[in-house]
């Protein structure tokens, strides 16, 4: 028959549990503080960059299609930050949308220049098609997922 734990062993076990609980709480707090500081920094940088881009367009007196697409990229980044603030979930679809918009800007630049080859055009168009397919697959997977749908998934 095993010997019952001694009083010293019980004290050590209780101390260990207390240290672990405190360490977990402090670790969670530090991670949350980092997330909020990083989100505020990303959000502020996004607003600042969007404002500079907008005022640059105003200064030029016109906005090109690539400029408007850049503003859409800033909009999607802002939406991602907002969704993460509300739900603490980062929807991957928004990253895909941003990549598609960025590649659309590249596609416009390729079409606008005469010295680019058709191969570059096909590569960028193929990348946009692949990303669009990935977004479609995410939609289907979300529709068939057995878990509950969160607010971030509805947008």
N, C-alpha and C positions, 0 to 999 in steps of 0.2 A: 504494500500500500504506500502511495507517495506521501511524502511528508508535507504538511501544510506550509504555505509560504510564511517566511518569517516577517516580523514587523518591519524590518529594514527593507526587505524586498517590496512590500506593499507601499512603503513610503516612496521608494525609488520609482515604482510603477506609476504612482499618482503624480509625482513630480514630472515624470516623462510625459504623461498625458497633458498636464498643465502647460508644459513648455511647448508641446506640439500644437495645442489649441491656440496659444498665444502667437506662436510663429505663423500658423495658418492665417489667423486674423490680421496680423501685421502684413503678411505677404499679399493677402487679398486687398487690403487698403492701399498698399503701394502700387499694385497693378491697376486698381481703379483710378488712382490719382494720375498715374502715367497715361492711361487711356484718355481721361478728360483733358489733360494738358495737351496731349498730342492732337486730339480732336479740335480743341480751340485753336491750336497753331495751324492745323490744316485748313480749318474753316476760315480763319482770318487771312491766310495766304491765298486761298481761293477767291475770296471777296476782293482782296487787294489786286490780285492779278487780273481778275475780270474787269475791275474798274479801270485799271491801266490800259487794258486792251480796248475797252469801250471809248475811253477818252482819246486813245490813239486814233481810233476810227473817226471820232468827231474832229480831231485835229486834221486828218487827211481830207475831211469833207465827204467821204464816201466809205462804204463798207463792201468789201468783196465777199464772195461766197465762203472763202476759207476763213475770213474773219468771223462770220456768223457761225460757222461750224465750231470755231474756237470758243465762242460764247456758249454754245451748246455743251461743249466739254466741261466748261466751268459750271454750268447748270447741273450736269450729272454728278460732278464731284461734290457740289453743295448738297444735292439730294442724298448722296451716299452718306455724307457726314450727318445729316439730319436723321436719316433712318437709323444709323448706328447709335445716335444719342437716344432715340426713342425706344429702340428694341434691343440694343447691344448685339444685333446680328448684322453681318455685312453681306448684302445680296451680291452674289457673284455676277448676276446678270448685268448690273450697272457697270462693272469693269469691262464686260464684253461690249456693252453699248459705247463706252468711252473708246475702246480700241477700234470699233467699227467707225466711229466718227473721226478718229485720228487718221485711220487709213483712208477715209473718204477725202480728207484734206490732202493727203499725199497723192491720191488719185487725181485730184483737181490740179495739183502742181505738175504731175506727169503729163496730163492732157494739155496743160497750158504751155509747156515747153516743147519746142520742135526737135530738140536734139536727143530726146529719150527714145528708147526702142520700144517696140510692141511687147517684148518679153517682160519688161518692168510693169507695164500695164496689166498683163495677164497675171503676174505674180500677186500684185496688190489686189486685183479683183478676186483672185482665188482665195486670198487670205480673208477678204470680207465675206465671201461665200462660206468659208469654213467657220468663221466666227458666228455668222447668222445661223448656220446649222447647229452650232453649239448652244446658242440661245434658245433655239427651238427644242432641242433635246432637254435642256434644263426646264423649260415650260412643261413638257410632257412628263418628265420625272416628277416635277412638283405636283402635277395633277394626279398622278398615280401613287404618290407617297402616302403611306398609312398614318403618318403623324398629323397632328393638327396644323392648320395653316396659320402662320403668324402674320402680323400687320406688314412686315417687310416683304412678304411674298405676294401681297395683293397689289403692290404698286408696279 
